[in-house]
Amino acid sequence: MKRLYGSASLALVLILAGCSSGGGFNLVSLEEEWQLGNQLAADISRQMPIVNDSAANAYINRLGNQLVSRTPMANLPWNFHIVDDPEVNAFNIPGGHVYVTTGLIGATDNVAELAGVMAHEIAHGVERHGTEQMTKNYGLSILASIALGQNPAAYQQILAQVIGGGAMASFGRDAEREADVLGTRYMYDAGYNPNGMLTMFEELLSRRQRAPSSIDKFFSTHPLTESRIELVRSEIARLPARSGLVSNSADFNSFQQRYGRG
């Protein structure tokens, strides 16, 4: 009977667990994740200075969805947002929402660098690193109550983490490396020069030395090291030669001049 009960308990956990693209243990279904993401995004829009400009939002969503189109989650709705904040930062929340600051837009030299940061955040979302982290932090019972709207205290704690730090959780080194590799591939497959991710990372490290206060939030949630830069460089070297990869565009230059605050 004990063995039977144990097997039944395990089966229940497996039924309740949402599948994770990255293979990590995740107790949140995709449907619940997208519902949670939409709720968080609505509250974030009331508490963070989101840019409400149709031209800006059209551009950032066009760029973001070009990258998403090369992922296994291209069939799901994704939304991209600009935060009016001079600090250099980007983050994603569960449910296909990615945020970039005006400071980040201003810090990039070309569209490939912006695409590199966005592709990295998209990869976190595709691999569901946020809800994997929630599974570790909160467990089944609390996650179920959040999904059902029955635990406002836990929900407010998650929201406060996003508002305060610009991210839900600090990801580990393995998750960051996974997002680097996948993001590089998404860029390449979408037609953007993957060297943009490499040069953007180098710029971020340089800014940490020149003006660390301008980039504190990014590094608090995205530990960036020379080894990650070497990983991206080696991943780029493995990609087949391809002509016509986009590094910059007139549309991006106009967008950056208007919305970059770096």
C-alpha positions in Angstrom: 0.0 0.0 0.0 2.9 2.4 0.8 4.4 1.7 -2.6 1.0 2.3 -4.3 0.4 5.5 -2.4 3.9 6.8 -3.3 3.3 6.0 -7.0 0.0 7.8 -6.9 1.5 10.8 -5.2 4.3 11.0 -7.8 1.7 10.7 -10.6 -0.3 13.5 -9.2 2.8 15.7 -9.1 3.7 14.9 -12.7 0.1 15.7 -13.8 0.2 19.0 -12.0 3.7 20.0 -13.2 3.9 22.2 -16.3 6.4 21.0 -18.8 9.5 23.1 -19.0 11.3 23.6 -22.3 14.6 23.6 -20.4 13.9 20.4 -18.6 13.8 21.9 -15.2 11.1 21.1 -12.6 8.1 23.4 -13.0 4.8 23.3 -11.3 3.2 26.0 -13.3 1.3 25.2 -16.5 1.8 27.3 -19.6 -1.8 28.6 -19.3 -1.3 29.6 -15.7 2.0 31.2 -16.6 0.5 33.4 -19.3 -2.4 34.3 -17.0 0.1 35.3 -14.2 2.2 37.2 -16.7 -0.8 39.3 -17.9 -1.8 40.1 -14.4 1.8 41.1 -13.4 2.1 43.2 -16.6 -1.1 45.1 -15.8 0.1 45.9 -12.3 3.6 46.8 -13.5 2.1 49.3 -16.0 0.5 51.1 -13.0 3.6 51.1 -10.9 6.5 51.6 -13.4 7.0 54.4 -15.9 6.1 52.4 -19.0 6.5 54.3 -22.3 3.0 54.8 -23.8 3.8 55.7 -27.3 2.3 53.7 -30.2 5.3 54.2 -32.5 7.8 53.1 -29.9 5.7 50.1 -28.9 5.1 49.1 -32.5 8.9 49.1 -33.1 9.9 47.2 -30.0 7.2 44.6 -30.5 8.1 44.1 -34.2 11.7 43.5 -33.2 10.9 41.2 -30.3 8.4 39.1 -32.3 10.9 38.7 -35.1 13.1 37.0 -32.6 10.3 35.1 -31.0 9.3 33.7 -34.4 12.5 31.6 -34.3 11.6 30.0 -30.9 9.5 27.0 -29.9 7.0 29.4 -28.4 6.2 31.4 -31.5 2.6 30.3 -31.3 2.1 32.1 -28.0 1.4 35.9 -27.5 4.4 37.9 -26.5 4.6 41.5 -25.5 7.5 43.9 -25.3 7.6 47.0 -23.2 9.8 50.1 -22.7 10.5 51.4 -19.2 11.3 55.1 -19.1 14.4 54.7 -16.8 17.9 56.0 -17.6 19.4 53.0 -15.8 20.6 50.2 -18.2 18.4 47.2 -17.6 16.3 44.5 -19.2 14.2 41.8 -17.7 11.5 39.3 -18.5 8.5 38.1 -16.5 6.6 34.8 -17.0 4.0 34.7 -19.7 5.9 36.3 -22.6 6.5 39.8 -21.3 9.9 41.4 -21.9 11.0 44.9 -20.7 13.9 47.1 -21.8 14.7 50.5 -20.3 15.3 53.7 -22.3 18.8 53.6 -20.7 19.5 50.3 -22.4 18.2 51.6 -25.7 20.6 54.6 -25.4 23.5 52.4 -24.5 23.4 50.3 -27.6 25.4 51.1 -30.7 23.1 49.3 -33.2 20.0 47.2 -33.5 22.0 44.0 -33.3 23.1 44.9 -29.7 19.5 45.6 -28.7 18.3 42.4 -30.3 21.1 40.5 -28.4 19.8 41.7 -25.0 16.2 41.0 -26.0 17.0 37.6 -27.4 18.7 36.7 -24.1 15.5 37.7 -22.2 13.3 35.9 -24.6 15.4 32.7 -24.1 14.8 33.0 -20.3 11.1 33.1 -21.1 11.2 30.2 -23.5 13.0 28.1 -21.1 10.6 29.2 -18.4 13.4 30.1 -15.9 11.1 32.4 -14.0 8.4 29.9 -13.1 11.1 27.3 -12.5 12.5 29.7 -9.9 9.0 30.2 -8.5 8.6 26.5 -8.2 11.8 26.3 -6.1 10.9 29.3 -4.0 7.2 28.7 -3.3 6.3 25.1 -3.9 3.1 23.5 -5.1 0.5 24.7 -2.6 1.5 28.4 -2.7 1.8 28.3 -6.5 -1.7 26.8 -6.9 -3.2 29.4 -4.6 -1.4 32.2 -6.6 -2.7 30.8 -9.9 -6.3 30.7 -8.4 -6.0 34.2 -7.1 -6.3 33.0 -3.5 -2.9 34.2 -2.2 -2.7 38.0 -2.7 0.2 38.2 -0.2 2.4 35.9 -2.2 1.4 37.6 -5.4 2.3 41.0 -4.0 5.7 39.7 -2.9 6.4 38.6 -6.5 5.2 41.9 -7.8 7.4 43.8 -5.4 10.4 41.8 -6.5 9.7 42.9 -10.1 9.1 46.5 -9.3 12.1 46.8 -6.9 14.7 44.9 -8.8 13.4 44.8 -12.4 13.2 41.0 -12.3 11.5 38.2 -10.5 14.6 36.4 -9.4 18.3 36.3 -10.0 19.0 33.3 -12.3 21.9 31.0 -11.7 24.9 30.6 -13.9 23.5 27.7 -15.8 20.3 29.6 -16.7 22.3 32.6 -17.8 24.6 30.4 -20.0 21.5 28.7 -21.5 19.9 32.0 -22.3 23.2 33.2 -23.9 23.4 30.2 -26.2 19.8 30.1 -27.2 19.6 33.9 -27.6 22.6 33.8 -30.0 20.8 31.2 -32.1 17.5 33.1 -32.1 19.4 36.2 -33.3 21.1 34.4 -36.1 17.9 32.5 -37.2 16.0 35.8 -37.2 18.6 37.4 -39.5 20.4 39.6 -36.9 24.2 39.6 -36.5 24.8 37.6 -33.4 28.0 39.5 -32.7 25.7 42.2 -31.4 25.2 40.1 -28.2 29.0 39.8 -27.9 29.7 43.5 -28.3 26.8 44.5 -26.0 28.1 42.2 -23.2 31.5 43.8 -23.6 29.9 47.3 -23.4 28.1 46.3 -20.2 31.3 45.1 -18.6 33.0 48.3 -19.6 30.1 50.4 -18.1 30.4 48.4 -14.8 33.9 49.8 -14.5 33.1 53.3 -15.7 29.8 54.0 -14.1 28.7 51.0 -11.9 25.7 52.8 -10.4 24.1 53.1 -13.9 24.0 49.4 -14.3 23.5 48.0 -10.8 20.1 46.4 -11.4 21.3 44.6 -14.5 24.2 43.0 -12.8 22.2 42.2 -9.7 20.0 39.8 -11.7 22.3 39.0 -14.6 25.8 37.9 -13.3 28.0 38.7 -16.3 31.5 37.3 -16.5 34.3 37.0 -19.1 33.5 33.2 -19.3 30.0 34.0 -20.6 31.5 36.3 -23.2 33.8 33.5 -24.3 30.8 31.1 -24.5 28.9 33.5 -26.8 32.1 33.9 -28.9 32.5 30.2 -29.3 28.8 29.7 -30.1 29.0 32.3 -32.9 32.0 30.5 -34.3 30.0 27.3 -34.6 27.2 29.0 -36.7 27.4 28.5 -40.5 28.6 31.5 -42.5 25.6 33.6 -43.6 25.4 36.8 -45.7 22.9 39.6 -45.1 22.8 39.5 -41.3 21.5 42.8 -40.0 23.7 44.9 -37.7 22.0 48.2 -38.0 19.1 50.0 -39.7 17.7 53.4 -40.3 14.6 52.5 -38.3 16.6 51.7 -35.3 18.6 54.9 -35.5 15.4 57.0 -35.5 14.0 54.9 -32.7 17.1 55.3 -30.6 17.3 59.0 -31.1 13.8 59.5 -29.9 13.6 57.0 -27.0 17.2 56.3 -25.9 18.1 57.9 -22.6 21.5 56.4 -22.0 
